[in-house]
Structures are given as structure tokens and as C-alpha cells.
Amino acid sequence: MIATLDRQALVDWYRRNRERSAQIFALVEPQAYYTRPIPLRHPFAFYEGHLPAFSFLTLNERSLGEEPIDPGLEKLFERGIDPGSIEAAAKHDRSDWPSHEAIQVFAQECDKRVESALASANIDNNDVPRLVRAEAAYTILEHEPMHHETLLYIIHQLDSDSKLRIPQTHQDPKPPLNSLIDISAGTATLGADRDAQPFGWDNEFERTEVEVPAFSIDAFPVTNADYLNFVNAGGPAPPYWKQHDREWRLRAAFEELPLQMSWPVYVSHRMAEAYAEWRGMRLPTEAQYHRAAFGSPSGDERPFPWGTHPPDYRFGNFNFARYDPEPVDAHPDGASAWGVYDLIGNGWEWTSSAFGPFDGFRPMASYPQYSADFFDGRHYVLKGASPVTAVELIRRSFRNWFFDDYPYMYAKFRCAGR
């Protein structure tokens, strides 16, 4: 049992999630509601129903045994897709999505039932596997902000006349001179103990210690300026770049900008690997990322690169402080003990490690397919956070993953010595 389970805090968290969801969906103009700007994903209509449906199904119906609200809509909105090709995604095409109004009515009923459960139901129950340590409650509370990020990837792909614009200011000073930082040999602790934190996704367990030989790593992520040299040498252009009259420009979240040279470049895993090889280097492993981010010359490990202070904007560009990147040296207070910068925030960081289980892995009771469906050798681990990663997801053990050729996420990288 969780003796300090704060019911009002859980309800407030759920309401914050739902408010942000509403703000994000409000960015989509009505004519784009049923479109698929990323063909590998469902239309916006699906996600507006999926978020409350997932919460109700996971907590109320499957964990607490409550009666369904609408079995048909619950089935329709149960789970998204992660196809490996456009052809596979096309099999999910449909023209009979419910109306916007019907989805909202369904969502409101889900919200009412979920809030009631969070406030007063027996959600921390050792006799029900889905409810041990309030697992189902934390599952739904972390699931929704994950979708906030992926929704913004999709909105990014909309034409300007199909979305509202959030005004932002941008800075692009001279990029810092990148250099290699030597990291001495030592232990990197991946994952977490099940009892060490209130909640974790199944792929975060169990705690795994890895002995990491000495290596070197870039002090800063690869910038657009760095990557431009690769493009000029014949490398592939990043997905968020656009060329006009031989000039490269950047497709930012809500506008087109001159190429911001001091910002990290966002690329697929394959592009990151190709750049690293061009430099005679490679991508760091997941364990090397951990050693550079959380390790220290003294041998101690930190919960965050900067130390023990909870994450806030002093340390990195995350938690929706803005929707686009910043210069890679904008947050010196976020540097690790080794002097490695911009490890959390400003874009997830690719590693060379295929996504897989740690020893002791077992599928979580409340969402058993969450990780196991993706242990296929085709998805790669990302660490850190992007500008639109919620602060609740920023912890040392958290792992993200994508296909190696997926071009839409906000993912940067840095190189390591061979």
C-alpha cells in the first residue's frame, strides 16, 4: 500500500493533463480534424477519443471492474498504431469516425468516471495486480502527457492554414565550439528498483549496473551548423529542413525560420548513425549516455545531470516552456558533472542501443503490451527529453524508443569516440 497516496494531487494531475489535451486539440483547425498529417498515425479524431478511453478502460473498467460507458467507442479508441510502413498504416484507414461532438460527449463521461475513481475508489489494492501500488492510476496519468508530445509531432506536419500559431521568440547566437569530453571508466546504473519510486513503466525495471570502459563524447549535441557540413558533403537533409533558392530553412513548430545554426539538429536514427560514421565516430550506447549524464569523476551517480534539484527551466528546455529548440548551450546549469551539456531537454537523444528488456523484466499488469511489443530489434532507445516532454516523465530510468527510420520525433544526438 502507498501510505502517502494523495487523492487530490492525482485528480489535479488528471485535470492538468485533460486541460493540456484540450489546448493542443484546439490548435487544429476543424478542416484538419479527420486528416492524417503523419500517415503512420491515426487522425486527430482518434486521439481525442483515445486519451479518455484509455484512462477509463485501464483504471475503471479493467482494474476496478466497472461497467462500460460505450463498448463500441471504447473498442474504437482502445489503442493506437505503430506500423513499420505506409502500406501497413493504410490498413487502418476508415471513413466512419464519430463526430467531434459525439467524441466530446464520450470523453466527458470518461472524465467524470475517472475523476471519481481517483478521488474515492480503492485504486491501491494489493489483491488486484493492476492496482498494486496504484499502478493503473499512475499509468493513465503518465500515458496522456506522452501523447501530448506525439500530438505535437503530428501538428508540426500540418500546413500553416490548418493550425493555430503559438507566438514564440527565438535566439540563434554563434554555435559553441564542440569538443570531446573524456569520461573515465566506471559503473552506469540503468533502470530502477521497483520499490525505489512510486511508479515506473515495465521497461524501467529491474535496476541494472553496467561497467562502462573509458570513452569520449561530444560536449554538446550536434547542431544544425555541424550537420550542414555533412549535407554539403552529400549527406541526407534532415526532415525539418526545407530548401529555398539554395538556402536551407527550418520548419519550426508554427513557422518557417532561417536555419538556426546553434540549435540541435533533429534527425532519424539512421541519419544520426550516418553523420557519426562520416565523422569517424559512433552513437553512444544507452549505458554511455547514463555514464556521461548521471555519473561523476568521483564515482557517485546523480538523479539528474545537474544534481539533485527537481527539474525546472534553469536546467533545460522541457515541460512546454517553448515548442521549439534553443541553442545547445542555453542552459549551462544543466551540465553534468563531466561538463557535458544539454543532456535533458531540447530533444531526445539517440543511442546505439536497441530497445530491449533489462534482466527481471515483466510486463506491467495495467498495460502488458506497453513495451514487449517493441522488443524487435528495430526500435532504438532515446534518453533525455524534448521541449514538449512533461516534467513528470523526467527521471533517470525513463526510456523512450522509435523505429530507426522514423523522422518525425524531436530527436537530437551527439557522437562518441570509437
Contacts in CASP RR format, 6 or more apart in sequence:
PFRMAT RR
TARGET T0000
AUTHOR 0000-0000-0000
METHOD contacts of the structure
MODEL  1
MIATLDRQALVDWYRRNRERSAQIFALVEPQAYYTRPIPLRHPFAFYEGH
LPAFSFLTLNERSLGEEPIDPGLEKLFERGIDPGSIEAAAKHDRSDWPSH
EAIQVFAQECDKRVESALASANIDNNDVPRLVRAEAAYTILEHEPMHHET
LLYIIHQLDSDSKLRIPQTHQDPKPPLNSLIDISAGTATLGADRDAQPFG
WDNEFERTEVEVPAFSIDAFPVTNADYLNFVNAGGPAPPYWKQHDREWRL
RAAFEELPLQMSWPVYVSHRMAEAYAEWRGMRLPTEAQYHRAAFGSPSGD
ERPFPWGTHPPDYRFGNFNFARYDPEPVDAHPDGASAWGVYDLIGNGWEW
TSSAFGPFDGFRPMASYPQYSADFFDGRHYVLKGASPVTAVELIRRSFRN
WFFDDYPYMYAKFRCAGR
1 124 0 8 1.000
1 126 0 8 1.000
2 124 0 8 1.000
2 133 0 8 1.000
2 134 0 8 1.000
2 198 0 8 1.000
5 123 0 8 1.000
5 124 0 8 1.000
5 134 0 8 1.000
7 118 0 8 1.000
7 119 0 8 1.000
7 120 0 8 1.000
8 119 0 8 1.000
10 118 0 8 1.000
10 119 0 8 1.000
10 137 0 8 1.000
10 141 0 8 1.000
11 115 0 8 1.000
11 118 0 8 1.000
11 119 0 8 1.000
13 141 0 8 1.000
13 392 0 8 1.000
14 55 0 8 1.000
14 111 0 8 1.000
14 114 0 8 1.000
14 115 0 8 1.000
14 118 0 8 1.000
14 140 0 8 1.000
14 141 0 8 1.000
15 115 0 8 1.000
17 51 0 8 1.000
17 141 0 8 1.000
17 144 0 8 1.000
17 145 0 8 1.000
17 148 0 8 1.000
18 51 0 8 1.000
18 52 0 8 1.000
18 111 0 8 1.000
18 144 0 8 1.000
20 145 0 8 1.000
20 148 0 8 1.000
20 320 0 8 1.000
21 48 0 8 1.000
21 51 0 8 1.000
21 144 0 8 1.000
21 147 0 8 1.000
21 148 0 8 1.000
24 148 0 8 1.000
24 151 0 8 1.000
24 152 0 8 1.000
24 155 0 8 1.000
25 44 0 8 1.000
25 47 0 8 1.000
25 48 0 8 1.000
25 151 0 8 1.000
26 164 0 8 1.000
27 155 0 8 1.000
27 163 0 8 1.000
27 164 0 8 1.000
27 166 0 8 1.000
28 44 0 8 1.000
28 155 0 8 1.000
28 158 0 8 1.000
28 162 0 8 1.000
28 163 0 8 1.000
29 161 0 8 1.000
29 162 0 8 1.000
29 163 0 8 1.000
29 164 0 8 1.000
30 100 0 8 1.000
31 162 0 8 1.000
32 44 0 8 1.000
32 158 0 8 1.000
32 162 0 8 1.000
32 163 0 8 1.000
33 43 0 8 1.000
33 44 0 8 1.000
33 45 0 8 1.000
33 100 0 8 1.000
34 43 0 8 1.000
34 44 0 8 1.000
34 45 0 8 1.000
34 97 0 8 1.000
35 43 0 8 1.000
35 44 0 8 1.000
35 158 0 8 1.000
35 162 0 8 1.000
36 42 0 8 1.000
36 43 0 8 1.000
37 154 0 8 1.000
37 155 0 8 1.000
37 157 0 8 1.000
37 158 0 8 1.000
38 153 0 8 1.000
38 154 0 8 1.000
38 157 0 8 1.000
38 408 0 8 1.000
39 86 0 8 1.000
39 89 0 8 1.000
39 90 0 8 1.000
40 81 0 8 1.000
40 82 0 8 1.000
40 83 0 8 1.000
40 84 0 8 1.000
40 86 0 8 1.000
40 89 0 8 1.000
40 406 0 8 1.000
41 80 0 8 1.000
41 81 0 8 1.000
41 89 0 8 1.000
41 150 0 8 1.000
41 154 0 8 1.000
42 50 0 8 1.000
42 80 0 8 1.000
42 81 0 8 1.000
42 92 0 8 1.000
43 97 0 8 1.000
44 151 0 8 1.000
44 154 0 8 1.000
45 97 0 8 1.000
45 98 0 8 1.000
45 100 0 8 1.000
45 103 0 8 1.000
46 76 0 8 1.000
46 77 0 8 1.000
46 80 0 8 1.000
46 97 0 8 1.000
47 147 0 8 1.000
47 151 0 8 1.000
48 100 0 8 1.000
48 103 0 8 1.000
48 104 0 8 1.000
48 107 0 8 1.000
49 73 0 8 1.000
49 77 0 8 1.000
49 103 0 8 1.000
49 106 0 8 1.000
49 107 0 8 1.000
50 77 0 8 1.000
50 78 0 8 1.000
50 79 0 8 1.000
50 80 0 8 1.000
50 147 0 8 1.000
51 107 0 8 1.000
51 143 0 8 1.000
51 144 0 8 1.000
51 147 0 8 1.000
52 106 0 8 1.000
52 107 0 8 1.000
52 110 0 8 1.000
52 111 0 8 1.000
52 114 0 8 1.000
53 73 0 8 1.000
53 74 0 8 1.000
53 77 0 8 1.000
53 78 0 8 1.000
53 106 0 8 1.000
53 107 0 8 1.000
53 110 0 8 1.000
54 77 0 8 1.000
54 78 0 8 1.000
54 79 0 8 1.000
54 140 0 8 1.000
54 143 0 8 1.000
54 144 0 8 1.000
55 110 0 8 1.000
55 114 0 8 1.000
55 140 0 8 1.000
55 143 0 8 1.000
55 144 0 8 1.000
56 69 0 8 1.000
56 74 0 8 1.000
56 110 0 8 1.000
56 113 0 8 1.000
56 114 0 8 1.000
57 74 0 8 1.000
57 78 0 8 1.000
58 130 0 8 1.000
58 136 0 8 1.000
58 139 0 8 1.000
58 140 0 8 1.000
58 143 0 8 1.000
58 366 0 8 1.000
58 367 0 8 1.000
59 114 0 8 1.000
59 117 0 8 1.000
59 118 0 8 1.000
59 123 0 8 1.000
59 136 0 8 1.000
59 137 0 8 1.000
59 139 0 8 1.000
59 140 0 8 1.000
60 66 0 8 1.000
60 113 0 8 1.000
60 114 0 8 1.000
60 117 0 8 1.000
60 121 0 8 1.000
61 67 0 8 1.000
61 68 0 8 1.000
61 74 0 8 1.000
62 130 0 8 1.000
62 136 0 8 1.000
62 366 0 8 1.000
63 123 0 8 1.000
63 128 0 8 1.000
63 130 0 8 1.000
63 131 0 8 1.000
63 136 0 8 1.000
63 366 0 8 1.000
64 117 0 8 1.000
64 121 0 8 1.000
64 122 0 8 1.000
64 123 0 8 1.000
64 131 0 8 1.000
66 113 0 8 1.000
66 117 0 8 1.000
68 74 0 8 1.000
69 106 0 8 1.000
69 109 0 8 1.000
69 110 0 8 1.000
69 113 0 8 1.000
70 106 0 8 1.000
73 98 0 8 1.000
73 102 0 8 1.000
73 103 0 8 1.000
73 106 0 8 1.000
76 98 0 8 1.000
81 89 0 8 1.000
81 92 0 8 1.000
82 373 0 8 1.000
82 374 0 8 1.000
83 89 0 8 1.000
83 91 0 8 1.000
83 92 0 8 1.000
84 378 0 8 1.000
84 403 0 8 1.000
98 106 0 8 1.000
114 140 0 8 1.000
117 123 0 8 1.000
117 137 0 8 1.000
118 137 0 8 1.000
122 131 0 8 1.000
123 131 0 8 1.000
123 134 0 8 1.000
123 136 0 8 1.000
123 137 0 8 1.000
124 131 0 8 1.000
124 132 0 8 1.000
124 133 0 8 1.000
124 134 0 8 1.000
124 137 0 8 1.000
125 131 0 8 1.000
125 132 0 8 1.000
126 132 0 8 1.000
129 365 0 8 1.000
130 136 0 8 1.000
130 365 0 8 1.000
130 366 0 8 1.000
132 365 0 8 1.000
133 198 0 8 1.000
133 199 0 8 1.000
134 198 0 8 1.000
134 199 0 8 1.000
135 199 0 8 1.000
135 364 0 8 1.000
135 365 0 8 1.000
135 366 0 8 1.000
136 366 0 8 1.000
138 198 0 8 1.000
138 199 0 8 1.000
138 200 0 8 1.000
139 199 0 8 1.000
139 364 0 8 1.000
139 366 0 8 1.000
139 367 0 8 1.000
141 392 0 8 1.000
142 199 0 8 1.000
142 200 0 8 1.000
142 201 0 8 1.000
142 392 0 8 1.000
142 393 0 8 1.000
143 367 0 8 1.000
145 389 0 8 1.000
145 390 0 8 1.000
145 392 0 8 1.000
145 393 0 8 1.000
146 393 0 8 1.000
148 320 0 8 1.000
148 388 0 8 1.000
148 390 0 8 1.000
149 386 0 8 1.000
149 388 0 8 1.000
149 389 0 8 1.000
149 390 0 8 1.000
149 410 0 8 1.000
150 409 0 8 1.000
152 253 0 8 1.000
152 323 0 8 1.000
152 388 0 8 1.000
153 408 0 8 1.000
153 409 0 8 1.000
153 410 0 8 1.000
154 408 0 8 1.000
155 163 0 8 1.000
155 253 0 8 1.000
156 240 0 8 1.000
156 251 0 8 1.000
156 253 0 8 1.000
156 408 0 8 1.000
157 408 0 8 1.000
160 254 0 8 1.000
160 255 0 8 1.000
163 254 0 8 1.000
165 254 0 8 1.000
165 255 0 8 1.000
166 253 0 8 1.000
166 254 0 8 1.000
166 323 0 8 1.000
167 254 0 8 1.000
168 252 0 8 1.000
168 253 0 8 1.000
168 254 0 8 1.000
168 322 0 8 1.000
168 323 0 8 1.000
168 324 0 8 1.000
170 252 0 8 1.000
170 257 0 8 1.000
170 260 0 8 1.000
170 324 0 8 1.000
171 262 0 8 1.000
171 326 0 8 1.000
171 327 0 8 1.000
171 330 0 8 1.000
172 258 0 8 1.000
172 260 0 8 1.000
172 261 0 8 1.000
172 262 0 8 1.000
172 263 0 8 1.000
172 327 0 8 1.000
173 262 0 8 1.000
173 327 0 8 1.000
174 261 0 8 1.000
174 262 0 8 1.000
175 223 0 8 1.000
175 225 0 8 1.000
175 226 0 8 1.000
175 261 0 8 1.000
175 262 0 8 1.000
175 327 0 8 1.000
175 328 0 8 1.000
176 219 0 8 1.000
176 220 0 8 1.000
176 262 0 8 1.000
176 327 0 8 1.000
176 328 0 8 1.000
176 329 0 8 1.000
178 218 0 8 1.000
178 219 0 8 1.000
178 220 0 8 1.000
178 222 0 8 1.000
178 223 0 8 1.000
178 226 0 8 1.000
179 218 0 8 1.000
179 219 0 8 1.000
180 216 0 8 1.000
180 217 0 8 1.000
180 218 0 8 1.000
180 219 0 8 1.000
180 417 0 8 1.000
181 216 0 8 1.000
181 217 0 8 1.000
181 218 0 8 1.000
181 219 0 8 1.000
181 292 0 8 1.000
181 338 0 8 1.000
181 339 0 8 1.000
181 340 0 8 1.000
182 214 0 8 1.000
182 216 0 8 1.000
183 212 0 8 1.000
183 214 0 8 1.000
183 215 0 8 1.000
183 216 0 8 1.000
183 217 0 8 1.000
183 288 0 8 1.000
183 291 0 8 1.000
183 292 0 8 1.000
183 338 0 8 1.000
184 214 0 8 1.000
184 297 0 8 1.000
185 211 0 8 1.000
185 212 0 8 1.000
185 213 0 8 1.000
185 214 0 8 1.000
186 211 0 8 1.000
186 212 0 8 1.000
186 291 0 8 1.000
186 299 0 8 1.000
187 209 0 8 1.000
187 210 0 8 1.000
187 211 0 8 1.000
187 212 0 8 1.000
187 299 0 8 1.000
187 301 0 8 1.000
188 209 0 8 1.000
188 210 0 8 1.000
188 212 0 8 1.000
188 287 0 8 1.000
188 288 0 8 1.000
188 290 0 8 1.000
188 291 0 8 1.000
188 294 0 8 1.000
188 295 0 8 1.000
188 301 0 8 1.000
189 207 0 8 1.000
189 208 0 8 1.000
189 209 0 8 1.000
189 210 0 8 1.000
189 290 0 8 1.000
189 294 0 8 1.000
189 301 0 8 1.000
189 396 0 8 1.000
190 207 0 8 1.000
190 208 0 8 1.000
190 209 0 8 1.000
190 210 0 8 1.000
190 286 0 8 1.000
190 287 0 8 1.000
190 290 0 8 1.000
190 358 0 8 1.000
190 397 0 8 1.000
191 204 0 8 1.000
191 205 0 8 1.000
191 206 0 8 1.000
191 207 0 8 1.000
191 208 0 8 1.000
191 358 0 8 1.000
191 396 0 8 1.000
191 397 0 8 1.000
192 200 0 8 1.000
192 204 0 8 1.000
192 205 0 8 1.000
192 206 0 8 1.000
192 207 0 8 1.000
192 395 0 8 1.000
192 396 0 8 1.000
192 397 0 8 1.000
193 205 0 8 1.000
193 206 0 8 1.000
193 207 0 8 1.000
194 205 0 8 1.000
194 206 0 8 1.000
196 207 0 8 1.000
197 395 0 8 1.000
197 397 0 8 1.000
200 397 0 8 1.000
201 364 0 8 1.000
201 370 0 8 1.000
201 371 0 8 1.000
201 398 0 8 1.000
201 399 0 8 1.000
202 361 0 8 1.000
202 362 0 8 1.000
202 363 0 8 1.000
202 364 0 8 1.000
202 367 0 8 1.000
202 370 0 8 1.000
202 371 0 8 1.000
202 372 0 8 1.000
203 355 0 8 1.000
203 356 0 8 1.000
203 357 0 8 1.000
203 358 0 8 1.000
203 361 0 8 1.000
203 370 0 8 1.000
203 371 0 8 1.000
203 399 0 8 1.000
204 358 0 8 1.000
204 397 0 8 1.000
204 398 0 8 1.000
204 399 0 8 1.000
205 358 0 8 1.000
205 360 0 8 1.000
205 361 0 8 1.000
205 362 0 8 1.000
206 358 0 8 1.000
206 359 0 8 1.000
206 360 0 8 1.000
206 361 0 8 1.000
207 358 0 8 1.000
208 358 0 8 1.000
208 359 0 8 1.000
210 287 0 8 1.000
210 290 0 8 1.000
212 287 0 8 1.000
212 288 0 8 1.000
212 290 0 8 1.000
212 291 0 8 1.000
215 284 0 8 1.000
215 288 0 8 1.000
215 291 0 8 1.000
215 416 0 8 1.000
215 417 0 8 1.000
216 416 0 8 1.000
216 417 0 8 1.000
217 284 0 8 1.000
217 288 0 8 1.000
217 292 0 8 1.000
217 340 0 8 1.000
217 414 0 8 1.000
217 415 0 8 1.000
217 416 0 8 1.000
217 417 0 8 1.000
218 340 0 8 1.000
218 414 0 8 1.000
218 415 0 8 1.000
218 416 0 8 1.000
219 339 0 8 1.000
219 340 0 8 1.000
219 341 0 8 1.000
220 328 0 8 1.000
220 329 0 8 1.000
220 341 0 8 1.000
220 342 0 8 1.000
220 414 0 8 1.000
221 264 0 8 1.000
221 265 0 8 1.000
221 328 0 8 1.000
221 341 0 8 1.000
221 342 0 8 1.000
221 346 0 8 1.000
221 347 0 8 1.000
221 349 0 8 1.000
221 412 0 8 1.000
221 413 0 8 1.000
221 414 0 8 1.000
222 264 0 8 1.000
222 265 0 8 1.000
222 272 0 8 1.000
222 275 0 8 1.000
222 412 0 8 1.000
222 413 0 8 1.000
222 414 0 8 1.000
222 415 0 8 1.000
223 261 0 8 1.000
223 262 0 8 1.000
223 263 0 8 1.000
223 264 0 8 1.000
223 265 0 8 1.000
223 328 0 8 1.000
224 238 0 8 1.000
224 241 0 8 1.000
224 250 0 8 1.000
224 259 0 8 1.000
224 260 0 8 1.000
224 261 0 8 1.000
224 262 0 8 1.000
224 263 0 8 1.000
224 264 0 8 1.000
224 265 0 8 1.000
225 261 0 8 1.000
225 262 0 8 1.000
226 265 0 8 1.000
227 238 0 8 1.000
227 265 0 8 1.000
227 267 0 8 1.000
227 275 0 8 1.000
228 248 0 8 1.000
228 259 0 8 1.000
228 261 0 8 1.000
230 274 0 8 1.000
230 275 0 8 1.000
230 278 0 8 1.000
231 237 0 8 1.000
231 241 0 8 1.000
231 248 0 8 1.000
233 278 0 8 1.000
235 274 0 8 1.000
235 275 0 8 1.000
235 278 0 8 1.000
236 271 0 8 1.000
236 274 0 8 1.000
237 243 0 8 1.000
237 248 0 8 1.000
238 265 0 8 1.000
238 266 0 8 1.000
238 267 0 8 1.000
238 271 0 8 1.000
239 266 0 8 1.000
239 267 0 8 1.000
239 268 0 8 1.000
239 407 0 8 1.000
239 408 0 8 1.000
240 250 0 8 1.000
240 251 0 8 1.000
240 252 0 8 1.000
240 266 0 8 1.000
241 248 0 8 1.000
241 249 0 8 1.000
241 250 0 8 1.000
241 251 0 8 1.000
241 259 0 8 1.000
242 248 0 8 1.000
242 249 0 8 1.000
242 250 0 8 1.000
242 251 0 8 1.000
242 256 0 8 1.000
243 249 0 8 1.000
247 258 0 8 1.000
247 259 0 8 1.000
248 259 0 8 1.000
249 256 0 8 1.000
249 257 0 8 1.000
249 258 0 8 1.000
249 259 0 8 1.000
250 256 0 8 1.000
250 257 0 8 1.000
250 258 0 8 1.000
250 259 0 8 1.000
250 260 0 8 1.000
250 263 0 8 1.000
252 323 0 8 1.000
252 324 0 8 1.000
253 323 0 8 1.000
253 324 0 8 1.000
254 323 0 8 1.000
260 325 0 8 1.000
262 327 0 8 1.000
262 328 0 8 1.000
262 329 0 8 1.000
263 324 0 8 1.000
263 325 0 8 1.000
263 326 0 8 1.000
263 327 0 8 1.000
263 328 0 8 1.000
263 346 0 8 1.000
264 325 0 8 1.000
264 328 0 8 1.000
264 342 0 8 1.000
264 346 0 8 1.000
264 347 0 8 1.000
264 412 0 8 1.000
265 412 0 8 1.000
266 325 0 8 1.000
266 347 0 8 1.000
266 409 0 8 1.000
266 410 0 8 1.000
266 411 0 8 1.000
266 412 0 8 1.000
267 275 0 8 1.000
267 407 0 8 1.000
267 411 0 8 1.000
267 412 0 8 1.000
267 413 0 8 1.000
268 404 0 8 1.000
268 405 0 8 1.000
268 406 0 8 1.000
268 407 0 8 1.000
268 411 0 8 1.000
269 283 0 8 1.000
269 350 0 8 1.000
269 380 0 8 1.000
269 402 0 8 1.000
269 403 0 8 1.000
269 404 0 8 1.000
269 405 0 8 1.000
269 406 0 8 1.000
269 411 0 8 1.000
270 404 0 8 1.000
270 405 0 8 1.000
272 283 0 8 1.000
272 350 0 8 1.000
272 411 0 8 1.000
272 413 0 8 1.000
273 282 0 8 1.000
273 283 0 8 1.000
273 352 0 8 1.000
273 404 0 8 1.000
275 413 0 8 1.000
275 415 0 8 1.000
276 282 0 8 1.000
276 283 0 8 1.000
276 413 0 8 1.000
276 415 0 8 1.000
276 416 0 8 1.000
279 415 0 8 1.000
280 418 0 8 1.000
281 415 0 8 1.000
281 416 0 8 1.000
281 417 0 8 1.000
281 418 0 8 1.000
282 352 0 8 1.000
282 415 0 8 1.000
282 416 0 8 1.000
282 417 0 8 1.000
282 418 0 8 1.000
283 350 0 8 1.000
283 351 0 8 1.000
283 352 0 8 1.000
283 413 0 8 1.000
283 415 0 8 1.000
283 416 0 8 1.000
284 292 0 8 1.000
284 351 0 8 1.000
284 352 0 8 1.000
284 414 0 8 1.000
284 415 0 8 1.000
284 416 0 8 1.000
285 351 0 8 1.000
285 352 0 8 1.000
285 353 0 8 1.000
285 416 0 8 1.000
286 351 0 8 1.000
286 353 0 8 1.000
286 381 0 8 1.000
286 383 0 8 1.000
286 399 0 8 1.000
287 353 0 8 1.000
288 351 0 8 1.000
288 416 0 8 1.000
289 343 0 8 1.000
289 349 0 8 1.000
289 351 0 8 1.000
289 383 0 8 1.000
290 383 0 8 1.000
290 396 0 8 1.000
292 336 0 8 1.000
292 338 0 8 1.000
292 340 0 8 1.000
292 343 0 8 1.000
293 305 0 8 1.000
293 336 0 8 1.000
293 340 0 8 1.000
293 343 0 8 1.000
293 344 0 8 1.000
293 383 0 8 1.000
293 384 0 8 1.000
294 301 0 8 1.000
294 302 0 8 1.000
294 303 0 8 1.000
294 304 0 8 1.000
294 305 0 8 1.000
294 336 0 8 1.000
294 396 0 8 1.000
295 301 0 8 1.000
295 302 0 8 1.000
295 336 0 8 1.000
295 337 0 8 1.000
295 338 0 8 1.000
296 302 0 8 1.000
296 336 0 8 1.000
296 337 0 8 1.000
296 338 0 8 1.000
297 337 0 8 1.000
297 338 0 8 1.000
298 337 0 8 1.000
302 308 0 8 1.000
302 336 0 8 1.000
302 337 0 8 1.000
303 395 0 8 1.000
303 396 0 8 1.000
304 311 0 8 1.000
304 315 0 8 1.000
304 344 0 8 1.000
304 394 0 8 1.000
304 396 0 8 1.000
305 315 0 8 1.000
305 334 0 8 1.000
305 335 0 8 1.000
305 336 0 8 1.000
305 337 0 8 1.000
305 340 0 8 1.000
305 343 0 8 1.000
305 344 0 8 1.000
306 315 0 8 1.000
306 333 0 8 1.000
306 334 0 8 1.000
306 335 0 8 1.000
306 336 0 8 1.000
307 337 0 8 1.000
309 315 0 8 1.000
311 318 0 8 1.000
311 319 0 8 1.000
311 344 0 8 1.000
311 391 0 8 1.000
311 394 0 8 1.000
312 391 0 8 1.000
313 319 0 8 1.000
313 321 0 8 1.000
314 331 0 8 1.000
314 333 0 8 1.000
314 334 0 8 1.000
315 331 0 8 1.000
315 333 0 8 1.000
315 334 0 8 1.000
315 344 0 8 1.000
316 330 0 8 1.000
316 331 0 8 1.000
316 334 0 8 1.000
316 342 0 8 1.000
316 344 0 8 1.000
316 345 0 8 1.000
316 346 0 8 1.000
317 325 0 8 1.000
317 326 0 8 1.000
317 330 0 8 1.000
317 331 0 8 1.000
317 345 0 8 1.000
317 346 0 8 1.000
317 347 0 8 1.000
317 387 0 8 1.000
318 344 0 8 1.000
318 345 0 8 1.000
318 346 0 8 1.000
318 385 0 8 1.000
318 386 0 8 1.000
318 387 0 8 1.000
318 388 0 8 1.000
318 389 0 8 1.000
318 391 0 8 1.000
318 394 0 8 1.000
319 389 0 8 1.000
319 390 0 8 1.000
319 391 0 8 1.000
319 394 0 8 1.000
320 387 0 8 1.000
320 388 0 8 1.000
320 390 0 8 1.000
321 387 0 8 1.000
322 387 0 8 1.000
323 387 0 8 1.000
323 388 0 8 1.000
324 387 0 8 1.000
325 346 0 8 1.000
325 347 0 8 1.000
325 387 0 8 1.000
325 410 0 8 1.000
325 412 0 8 1.000
326 346 0 8 1.000
326 387 0 8 1.000
328 341 0 8 1.000
328 342 0 8 1.000
328 346 0 8 1.000
329 341 0 8 1.000
329 342 0 8 1.000
330 342 0 8 1.000
330 346 0 8 1.000
331 341 0 8 1.000
331 342 0 8 1.000
331 346 0 8 1.000
332 341 0 8 1.000
334 341 0 8 1.000
334 342 0 8 1.000
334 343 0 8 1.000
334 344 0 8 1.000
335 341 0 8 1.000
335 343 0 8 1.000
336 343 0 8 1.000
342 412 0 8 1.000
343 349 0 8 1.000
343 383 0 8 1.000
343 384 0 8 1.000
344 384 0 8 1.000
344 385 0 8 1.000
344 394 0 8 1.000
345 384 0 8 1.000
345 385 0 8 1.000
345 386 0 8 1.000
345 387 0 8 1.000
345 389 0 8 1.000
346 386 0 8 1.000
346 387 0 8 1.000
346 412 0 8 1.000
347 384 0 8 1.000
347 385 0 8 1.000
347 386 0 8 1.000
347 387 0 8 1.000
347 410 0 8 1.000
347 411 0 8 1.000
347 412 0 8 1.000
348 382 0 8 1.000
348 383 0 8 1.000
348 384 0 8 1.000
348 385 0 8 1.000
348 386 0 8 1.000
348 389 0 8 1.000
348 400 0 8 1.000
348 409 0 8 1.000
348 410 0 8 1.000
348 411 0 8 1.000
348 412 0 8 1.000
349 382 0 8 1.000
349 383 0 8 1.000
349 384 0 8 1.000
349 411 0 8 1.000
349 412 0 8 1.000
349 413 0 8 1.000
349 414 0 8 1.000
350 380 0 8 1.000
350 382 0 8 1.000
350 411 0 8 1.000
350 412 0 8 1.000
350 413 0 8 1.000
351 380 0 8 1.000
351 381 0 8 1.000
351 382 0 8 1.000
351 383 0 8 1.000
352 380 0 8 1.000
353 380 0 8 1.000
353 381 0 8 1.000
354 377 0 8 1.000
354 378 0 8 1.000
354 379 0 8 1.000
354 380 0 8 1.000
354 381 0 8 1.000
355 371 0 8 1.000
355 374 0 8 1.000
355 375 0 8 1.000
355 377 0 8 1.000
355 379 0 8 1.000
355 380 0 8 1.000
355 381 0 8 1.000
355 399 0 8 1.000
355 401 0 8 1.000
356 371 0 8 1.000
356 375 0 8 1.000
356 377 0 8 1.000
356 381 0 8 1.000
357 371 0 8 1.000
357 372 0 8 1.000
357 375 0 8 1.000
361 371 0 8 1.000
363 369 0 8 1.000
363 370 0 8 1.000
363 371 0 8 1.000
363 372 0 8 1.000
364 370 0 8 1.000
374 401 0 8 1.000
378 403 0 8 1.000
378 404 0 8 1.000
379 401 0 8 1.000
379 402 0 8 1.000
379 403 0 8 1.000
379 404 0 8 1.000
380 401 0 8 1.000
380 402 0 8 1.000
380 404 0 8 1.000
381 399 0 8 1.000
381 400 0 8 1.000
381 401 0 8 1.000
382 399 0 8 1.000
382 400 0 8 1.000
382 401 0 8 1.000
382 402 0 8 1.000
382 409 0 8 1.000
382 411 0 8 1.000
383 398 0 8 1.000
383 399 0 8 1.000
383 400 0 8 1.000
384 394 0 8 1.000
384 398 0 8 1.000
384 400 0 8 1.000
385 393 0 8 1.000
385 394 0 8 1.000
386 409 0 8 1.000
386 410 0 8 1.000
386 411 0 8 1.000
387 410 0 8 1.000
388 410 0 8 1.000
402 409 0 8 1.000
402 411 0 8 1.000
END
